[in-house]
Amino acid sequence: MFGDFFMRWRARRARWKADAKRLVAINPPTAFHAAQVEVARARSVQDRAEAWHWMKVAAEVARICPEADLDVERSVQAIRAAGFCYR
């Protein structure tokens, strides 16, 4: 019972860490904004699990990448540029 829980938790954690590292490898300054755009995309289709995943990815990007731009206004601009409404 607990073993299954921890295995699923570890798999989810490994996925968000891998996605964060992939975004940072592509473009470190915009990695945080890219994760926020993915959050907006998941929210737009009402996929709560995927939105949660990308929120964790954004947090991991902020943690591992000192050169990431964490400006929320720029994230909102990136979300709007991707075609999603942000309230």
Order of alpha helices (4+ residues) and beta strands (2+ residues): alpha-alpha-alpha-alpha
